[in-house]
Amino acid sequence: MRSVWRGAISFGLVTIAVRLYTAVEEHDFRFNQVHREDGGRIKYKRVCSVCGNEVEYGDITKGYELDDGRMVIMENEDFEKLPVKTDKSIDVLEFVPAEEIDPIYFQKTYYLEPDKAAARPYVLLRDALVKTGQLAVVKITIRQKETLATIRARDDVLVMHTMLWPDEIRKAEFDFLDQNVEVRPQELKMATSLVESMAGDFDPDTFTDDYRDALEKVIAAKAEGAELPEQPEAEEKGDVIDLMTALERSVEKAKAGRKGAKKAPPKKKASSA
């Protein structure tokens, strides 16, 4: 892995030199825009809206347009001279229980690796977080943006989750929130029963990306000139039923599914040579 940031965690008077690595990678198919007739890639030119000339990449910088239409040109050195200290430091602000932070704030996930000389204080912070069950709330600047983040211990490694600022979270404003929607006690009881009958321990390995698998099959078939796989038929929904009946049937179906799963024979392990 290639580090995307290098600096230090400021933990009281303790400094822990670390490198930051992206912890996840998406496996989406990346498509190009092409000419339908011959498959040629579509290319775009960088053209200035003022002079109309094509601009070389090295002559492009960042600009911020003011309300009056003026453009403020920003160079790399302007960002480097910003009066903030979190561009090279992860400042620990406080420690909080994990359940106090709403997941809506979380953005991206990173691994933190200590420099060789910082392994001991790194492990000390990791073990302290595990023992106390706390998360470290920190501030860090990545790619010219300061952000809140949390640091927690996972599989012997410190993991950092960048966060949105409170003013970046939209307020949920929907018409139904102003309505007096009543739920009958028997409906709530049945809905609770449905939740309980479908409850289980989260194991991410049991879930698959069906859309990606299907897309992979279609791409492979088109590449080989083979017949495209057929789309599965939609499940019959049956007659329109009231909410209570739908809940009752859902509970029955969920319980039947659980019984079937329990009766299924365990998979045989492959014998070792």
N, C-alpha and C positions, 0 to 999 in steps of 0.2 A: 504494500500500500504506500501511497505517496502522501506525505503530510500536507495539510492545507493551511496550517498556522503553527507558529512556534512562539512560546513565551513562558510564563510562569504563573502558577496559582499562588496568590497572596492569602495565606491562611494565618491570620494574626501576624506574628513576627516571623512566621515560617514561610519560606519561599520554596516552591516545588517546580523545577524546570520541567516542562512537558511539551509534547508535540500533539497536534490535533489531527485526527484522521476521520474521514467520512465513514460512518458505521454501516450504512446500507447501500445497496445498489438495486435499482429497479430493472426488471427483466422485460420491459415492454419492447415491442417491435418498433423500430425506428424507420419510418417511411420517408422517402424523398419525393419532392414534387418533380414529375417527369412529363415529357411530351407523350400523349397517348399513342400517337402514330408510330414513333420509333423508339420510345423509352429513354430518350435523351434527358439528362438532368437539366433542370431549369436553374439558371444563374441570374443573380441580381447585381446591378451596379450601384456603387455608393456615389450618389450625385448630390451636389450642394444645391439647396433650394434657392440660394441667392444668386450665385454666379452661373449655375447650370453645368459646371465642370465636374468630371469624375474625380473623386478624391481618393488618394492613397491612404491605406490603413494607418500609416505612421503620422499622417496629418490630421487624424481625427482625435478629438478630445471630448471632454464632457462639458455640457452647458446647462444652466438652469434658467428657465424663462420666468421673469418677474411678471407681476400682474399687469404692469404697464407695457409689456411687450419687449422690454430690454432683455438681452441674453447675457448672463454672467458666465464667462469662460473659466472653467476650473482645470488646472493642471495637476499632475501627480504630486508635485511638491506641495501644493496647497492642502491636499489631504494628509500628507505626511506631517505637516506642521500644525495640525489641529491640536488645540489645547486639551487633549484627553490622554489618560494614562492606560486605558483598557485596550489599546492597540497591541500591546505586548504583555499585558497582565490580565489574569482572570481574578478579579477582586471578589472574595467571599464576603457577602453582605450579612447573611444570617443563615440559621439552620431551622428548618421547619419539617413537620410531619408530611409524608408524601400525600396523604389523603386531603390535605388542605389546598392542594393546587388542582384546579380544574383542567382536565386534559385539553380543553379548547385552546389553551395558551401555547401548547407545544408545537414546534416547527420541525426542526431537523435534529438528527442524532449523530453524535460523534464519539469516537474512542479517544481517551487520553493516555498517552504513553510517556512514562518518565524518562528523563535523561539518566544515564548510568549512575551519576553521582546523586540523583534525587530519588532513587528507588526506596530508600528507607522512609523518608517523610511521606512519600506517595502511599506506601503500604500502611503507614500509620493513619493517614486521613481516611483511606479506604476502610480499614478495620473499625475506626471510630464511627463512621457512618453506619456500618453494619450493626455495631453494638447498640447504638442509640436509636436506630431506625429512622434517622433523619435524612433529609436532602439538603445540600448546600445551595442556597440561592446566590447567584453570582452575576457579574456584569462582564461582558467581553465585546470587543470590536472585531468583527469579521467582514472582510470585503467592504470596508468603508461604511459600516453600519454598526452602531453600538446596540446591543441587545441584552435583555435579561436571559438567564439560563439557569438550569439546575444541574447539579452533579450528584450522581448516586453510584453505588457499587453494584456491579453485575458480573458474575462469573470471574471474580478476582480482578476485574478491571474497572477503572473509573469511567463512567459514561456521562456525557454532557448532552442535555436537550436544550436547544435554543428555544426562546419563547417570544411571543408577541407582546407588545406593550398593551396596557388596558385600553387605550384609545384606538387601538387597531382591531378590537373585537366589536363587530357589529351587534347592535341591539336587535333582538327578535321582536319585530313589530308585525303582527298578523291580526286580521280582523276577528278570528275566532277567539282570541284571548279576551276580547271585550264581551263575549257572549257567556251566558250562564248555562253551560253544558252540564247536565245532570247524568250521573252514572248510577244505575240501580245496584243495590248491595249484592244481589245474586249474580249480576254480571261481573262485578269486581271479584267476587269469590271464585267464579269460574275462570276468570282471566288469571288470578293468582294461582289457581290449580294448574293452568296451562304452563305458566312460567316454571312452577316447581317440577312438573313432569318433564320439562325440556332442560332442566338444570344439569350441569355437568362440570367437570374440571377442564379448563382451557388447555388444549394441546394444539398449537398452530400447525403441527405436522399432519394433522388429520384433514386439513382443508386444502383444496386445490383451486388453481385459477382456471376454471373451465373455459372462459372466454379466450385466454391465451392459448390453451391447448387446441381449441377448435380453430383458431386463427393460424396456428402452426401447421395444422393438417391441410387447411385450404391453400396456404402458400406452397407447401410441399407438393400438393396435387397439381397446382397450376405450373409449377416449375418443371414437373415431369410430363405435363400434358395429359394427366390422368383425369378420371371422372371425379368431380368434386363431391365431397361427403355430403350426405343429405342432412338437412336440418331436422332435429327431432320434433315430433308432433307435440303441440302444446297440450298440457294436461287438461282433461275435461274438468270444468269448474262446476258443472251440474246446475241445478235450479238455483235461483236467487233465494237466499234464506235470511232469516233475521239474525241479529247479532248473537243472541243467546244460543241459538241452535248451532251457529258457526263455531262458537266457543266450545260447546259440548262435543261436537264432532272432532274438533281439533285436539281436545284432551284425549279422546278415545284413540285417535290416530297416533298421537305421541306416545301413549302408554303401550299400544300395540307394537310400535317401532322399538321401544326399549326392551320389551319381552323378546322380540325377535333377535335383537342384538345379543341378549344374554344367552340365548339358546345356540347361537352360532358357534361352531367348534373352533377352538384356538388354532392359529396358524402354526404349522409345523416348522420348527427351526431347521435350517439346512445343516446337515451333518458335516463336521469338519474333517478334512482329509487327514 
